[in-house]
Amino acid sequence: MRTRSAAGLGLGLTIADQMLVATVTVHDPDDRVLAWVRIYLHPDYDTSEETMDLTTGNWSAAEPT
């Protein structure tokens, strides 16, 4: 029997399901964390590859395949 976590009930995920977890942080020049976000990617959904132009701050993404 697989136990579902409260967070995964609506997504159909269990604690045993594999998923990508990424943590992105933004630091100031003294290496203090200004902002952070943790992202969980559902294993059944394709996502596009995203890139950020560090000179302009603009994001771009290809269409998912």
trRosetta pair geometry for C-beta under 8 A, 3 or more apart (Angstrom, degrees):
i j d omega theta_ij theta_ji phi_ij phi_ji
2 14 4.4 -41 164 -122 118 165
2 15 8.0 -174 -174 37 87 75
2 16 6.0 -103 -137 27 109 127
3 14 6.5 118 75 -154 42 106
3 15 6.4 -1 82 14 90 115
4 8 5.7 -135 -167 86 84 101
4 9 5.4 94 147 -90 130 69
4 13 7.4 118 -140 88 87 46
4 14 5.3 -85 -97 -104 58 75
4 15 7.8 167 -137 -17 23 78
5 8 4.7 72 58 17 90 104
5 9 7.4 -124 89 -36 47 74
5 13 7.5 -26 39 100 98 91
5 14 7.1 126 -3 -154 80 40
5 15 5.3 101 -39 -63 111 90
6 9 6.1 -26 -157 -16 33 115
7 11 7.9 -6 136 17 65 120
8 11 5.1 -77 -155 56 62 105
8 12 7.2 -79 165 68 88 17
8 13 3.5 -100 -157 73 124 92
8 14 6.3 -177 109 -77 151 20
8 15 7.4 -163 14 -57 148 52
8 17 7.5 155 -152 34 152 129
11 42 6.0 -140 -168 -105 123 119
13 17 4.7 -113 -155 44 84 148
13 19 7.1 -4 -138 -43 141 137
13 42 7.1 -127 -62 -125 126 83
14 17 5.2 118 52 -18 68 97
17 43 6.3 -139 169 4 108 135
18 43 5.9 84 87 -84 75 142
19 40 5.6 37 130 -172 138 87
19 41 5.7 176 -178 71 93 61
19 42 6.5 -37 -126 -115 122 22
19 43 5.2 -113 -96 -46 73 91
20 39 8.0 -6 112 108 90 91
20 40 7.5 150 82 -157 55 42
20 41 4.1 1 59 42 102 120
20 43 7.8 135 -5 -86 78 70
21 38 6.7 -3 -172 -176 94 97
21 39 7.1 161 -153 81 47 53
21 40 5.6 -12 -102 -102 78 69
21 41 7.6 -151 -70 14 35 79
22 38 7.3 169 87 -153 43 51
22 39 4.9 -10 60 56 90 103
22 41 7.5 41 1 -21 102 110
23 36 6.4 5 -177 -175 94 109
23 37 7.3 178 -148 88 54 42
23 38 4.8 -19 -99 -102 83 77
23 39 7.6 180 -81 17 35 71
24 36 6.7 169 87 -151 50 60
24 37 5.4 -4 54 56 95 87
24 39 7.2 26 -3 -6 104 113
25 33 5.3 -62 -165 -130 119 104
25 35 7.2 166 -153 88 52 49
25 36 4.4 -14 -103 -101 78 96
26 33 7.2 97 70 -160 50 61
26 34 4.8 -57 101 61 96 104
26 35 4.6 16 40 51 115 90
26 36 7.3 -155 18 -71 68 52
27 31 5.1 -10 -177 -141 135 41
27 32 6.4 142 -155 67 77 33
27 33 5.9 -48 -97 -96 73 44
27 34 6.4 157 -120 0 17 90
28 31 7.2 -71 68 0 63 13
28 32 5.0 -3 36 54 108 89
28 34 5.5 106 -43 -52 87 113
33 36 5.8 -10 -176 -41 126 112
41 45 7.3 -130 180 67 82 100
41 47 6.4 -83 -144 -13 125 142
42 45 4.8 56 79 13 106 110
46 64 4.2 130 114 -174 107 122
46 65 6.2 -116 176 59 152 59
47 64 6.0 -80 -144 -96 12 117
48 61 4.3 97 103 174 132 101
48 62 4.7 -171 -162 71 113 62
48 63 6.0 -126 -93 170 130 6
48 64 4.8 -107 -57 -65 77 64
49 61 6.9 174 84 -143 40 70
49 62 5.7 21 48 28 83 109
50 59 5.9 -7 -172 -169 109 108
50 60 7.1 163 -152 83 62 40
50 61 4.5 -26 -99 -92 79 97
51 59 7.2 156 82 -152 40 60
51 60 5.6 -14 60 59 88 87
51 61 7.6 167 18 -81 63 51
52 57 7.1 -17 -175 -155 104 33
52 58 7.1 168 -151 86 62 35
52 59 5.2 -31 -97 -96 78 71
52 60 8.0 164 -89 17 33 66
53 56 4.6 16 102 40 121 98
53 57 7.0 -40 80 16 78 17
53 58 5.0 8 38 55 113 84
53 59 7.9 -153 12 -76 74 25
53 60 7.5 50 -24 -4 99 106
54 57 7.5 36 -149 -72 26 47
